Structure formats: C-alpha cells, structure tokens
C-alpha cells in the first residue's frame, strides 16, 4: 500500500503464511539385506503446524529510504513414537511430545541513492533456526532408546554495509562487508534419565567481504 506524508510517498507491505504437514514414519527390518519389508521396529506420527505474519514500511525522504520490519514465526511440532522389538515385534516403549516455538524477528534497512545509478546501503536483521523432528522431539534410535531435547532455537543477527550500482540495464555490481553473529548453536549430546538430549553449545561470529 503506497501512502503519502511529509511530502514523500511511502510503501507499506504485509503478509501471512500458514502451513501444515503430516508425515508419519515407519521403520522396518527385513529378514535379508535385500528385503523391502519386515518387522516394524519403530513407528512415528509427526505433525508440524506453522504460521507467520510480517509487516514492514519503506519510508522515503528524497534520496534516503528507511525500512523497519517485523515478522512473527509460530511453529508447533507434535510427535508420538512407538518402538518395537526387531526380533519379535513386541512393543518396547512409546512416548509423545509437543514443542511450540514462537519467534519474533526484527530488521532495519537503510539506503541512500547516489549519483550515477549507485546506492549506499546498510541493514541489520534477526534470524533463527528451530530444532527439527530429529533434534527436538521423540524419534526412534537403535535398541529402542528415545532421543529427545529441550534445546532452544538458534538465534542470530546479521549486519551488512555496502555499495552497489547498475551503470547499464544489462549489468550491475554490489560490494559489501558483513558480520553474522549466531548464538545457542546446536552441538553435542548428554544422557539424562536414559534419554539422549541435544544441547545448545555456544556462539559463532562470521564476517567477511562480498
């Protein structure tokens, strides 16, 4: 939506997304190496419900533009797993778990139009990576054990400053410095009450020139 204020035209953008996935999984062990079926050793019911919405506005003041933005991510995972004996097919154990990760994300972009079809720009934005089924919930492992975790999602901030241009319609160039700061990275496991847990282990900082 374009709107006018302070003698300039500005642009508001917003949107939403919804996604649902049902992905059951069955593990079987055949009597021979080339068998394509056999005794069920594990069965999982896995459901993922995802929703997000975002809003951002590009404020324009002559050659300068400032764009703040916000995005809300909502992820819910449900898993029920049963483990069975590979020799008799008898049930060994079963477990269910749900995990809900709400994640707000923020960002800010700034650009200044120079002469000769070039532009200075800078931006900062927040990112994250949530755990997946095999990291955050209940999955079968060898011997009928259960793998679970309460690890927090990875979180991060990305920073960039650069200079770009398009001298001709068929060519453009872009050069920038960047820094990516990631926290709560996944790595390493510990055994707690018979369950193997994925842990958050630390932070990494990556920087360079594109």
N, C-alpha and C positions, 0 to 999 in steps of 0.2 A: 504494500500500500504506500503510494507516494503522497506526501503531505508537505505543506509549505509553512515556514515560520522563520522569523529573523531575516527575511529577505533571501532565503535559500530554500531549495527543495530537498527533502529528506526521504528516506525509504525505510519502512518497517516490514520485516519478514517474520513469519511464524509458521509453525507446522507441528504435526504429531505423527506418531507411528505406533502400530500395535502388531504384535507377532506372537503366535502360539505354535509350539512344536511338541508333538507326542512321539517319542522314539523308544519303543520297547527294545530290549536286547536279550537274546538267549545264547548262552554258550553251551556247546555240546562236545563230547569226547567220543569219537568213534572207536570201533574195535580194531581198526587198522589205520595205517597212516594215510591211505587214500580214501577213507570213508568220508561221505558228505553228510552223515547224520550219526547220532548215537545217543548216549545217556546225557540228559541235561545236567550240567554241573552248576549253572547259575542262571537266574532269570531276573531281569530288572524292568520295572515300569518307570519311565523317566518323562517328566513333563516340564517344559520351560514356558513361562509366560513373561513377555517383555513388552514394555511400553515406554515411550519417551515423548517429550514435547520440548520445543525450543522457541525462543523469541530473540530477535536482535534488531537493532536500529542503526542505520548509517546516517549520521549527522554530517551535513556538508556545509562548510563555511569557506566559500571561494575555492581555493586550491587545496584546502585542508579537509580531510574527512576523518571522523572518529566513529568507530563501530563497536559498541559494547554488546555482549551477547550472553545468554543464559540457556542452559539445557538441563533438563531433569531426566535421569535414566532410572527406570524401575525394573528390576529383574527378580523373578521368583522361580526357584528350582525345587521340584519335588521328585524324590526317588524312593522307591520301595524295592529292595533286593532280597532274594532268597538264594541260599547256597545249598547244593545237594552233593551227596557222596558220588564220586566219579566211578565207583565200582557197583554200588547198589542202587543209586538214585534216590536214597533216603534223604530227607531234608535235614541239614545240619543246623542252620540258623537263618534268621530273617531280620531285617531292620528297615526302618523308614526314617526319612529325614526331610525337612524343608528348610530352605535358606532364602531369605529375602534381602536384596541389596539395593537400597535407594541411594542414588549418587547424584548430587548437584554438581554441575560443571559451569565454570565461568571463563570468559575470554574477552580480550580487548584488542582491537586493531586500529592502527593509525597510519594514514598515508598522506603524502604531500606531493602534488603534481609540480614537477619542474618544467623548464623549457625543453624543447627538442624531444618531446614524446617520452620523457623519462619521469620516474617517480621514486621518491624515498618512502620506505615503509618500515613499520615495526609492529610486532604483535606478541602477545602473551596469551597462552591458553592452557586450561587444565585438562588432564586426561586421566584415564583409569583403565584397569583390566581386572575384571572379576574372575573368580575361580570358575572352572567348568565342572561338569558332572564328575569326572575322574579326579578332581582335586578338592572339591568342596563337600561332596555328599557321600553316599554309600555305594560302593562298587565291589564286585567280587574280586578276590585275589586267590592265588594258589593256596590250597589247603583249607579253603573255606573261611579264611580270615576276612575281616572287613576293613576297608580303607575309608577313613573319614577325616574331616578337617573343619576347623572353625577359622581358618586363615582369613584375614581381612583383604579386601581388594587392593591391588597395587594402585598407587596414586602418583601423579606426576604433574610437572609444569614444564611447558615448552616456551622458550624465548627466541625471538628472531629479529634481526635488523638487517635491512638490505637496500639495494638499489637496482632498479630494473628499467627496461625501456623497450620500445618497439619502433626502430627507425624506419622500417618498411613493413608493409602489410604481410609479407611472407617470411619475416624473421623477427625474433625477439630474444632478449638476453636478460639474465637475472643472476645477481651475485649477492650472497647473504652470509652472515655469521649466525650461528645457532648454538643454543645450550638446552639440553634435555635433562631434567632432574627427576629421577624415578625413586619412589620410596616404597617401603613394605614389599620388596620383591620376594617372590616365592623361591624356596630352595631349602633342601634338607628336610628330613622327617624325624620324628621321635615316636616312640611307642608309649601310649598312655592307656592304662587299664585294658591292655590287649588290643587296642586299636592303633593303627599307624596314622599319624597326623602330619599333614604338610604345614610348614611354619613360614611365617614372614621373617626374612633373614637380614634385610638391610637396604641400603641405598646405593644407587649408582648415578654418576653425573657424566654425561657425554656432551662434548662440544666440538665444533669444527667450522669449516668454511665450505659452502656450496657454491 
